[in-house]
């Protein structure tokens, strides 16, 4: 990292750390990630262990979030479910980010008929209701963790491709890009070394928002029975089992619902803070 990049990074961090709400979101995400990674160390129970004699117990000192209809500890299943949610969120966003960058950079850099074809393809994808597309692919591919990751990744890249295209249209006219082209640099080198690193600001923000959105979609698919399948733990399928006992076991819906809400909210407020920190037009 050169001095200029270090200076920019320090300036962005300086703006971000003054945004207490964004920092709060970041802390929540870090805590959640630690719990998910070290799940066996933060709970003594097995997420699939059944104990019918303790079914539908309310929260107490032994079962912090109560038990479900099969006597499984809800706190444990939520901790292990966090692993699923974070894995789905990050891998799905990696897939969509790669697709979005490839299409957006090609459209923005080459322009002309390449830009027209790629952007019309993006328009077609945007014209299809995302929810129906996700449900259709879920039914066709079948419910599984891997399929959920692929489905969310394949249906979430369009907005990012437009952002990357806009950045490339602006940056490819800069003097340093023109100088690289005159010096004989290949298109691939110009894209990867001179333009893409300077076009990553909106990508970082989109990734943060995208993880929260992917977690929300995964929870919805699992709730509908099209995502993570039992006995694997997921916040969505915990909610599914809880809907049949909502009048006598409120904890089955309240705790996983709060987990989804707090997690998605944390990613959104961190994304907002990062967007403000990366925006050079905002003056302190």
Secondary structure, 3 states (H helix, E strand, C coil): CCHHHHHHHHHHHHHHHCCHHHHHHHHHHHHHHHHHHCHHHHCCCCCCCCCHHHCCCCCCCCCCCCECCCCCEHHHHHHHHHHHHHHHHHHHHHHHHHHHHHHHHHHHHHCHHHHHHHHHHHHHHHHCCHHHHHHHHHHHHCCCHHHHHHHHHHCCCHHHHHHHHHHHHHHCCCHHHHHHHHCCCCHHHHHHHHHHHHHCHHHHHHHHHHHHHHHHHHHHHHHCCCCCCCCCCCHHHHHHHHHHHCCCCCHHHHHHHHHHHHHHHHHHHHHHHHHHHHCCCCCC
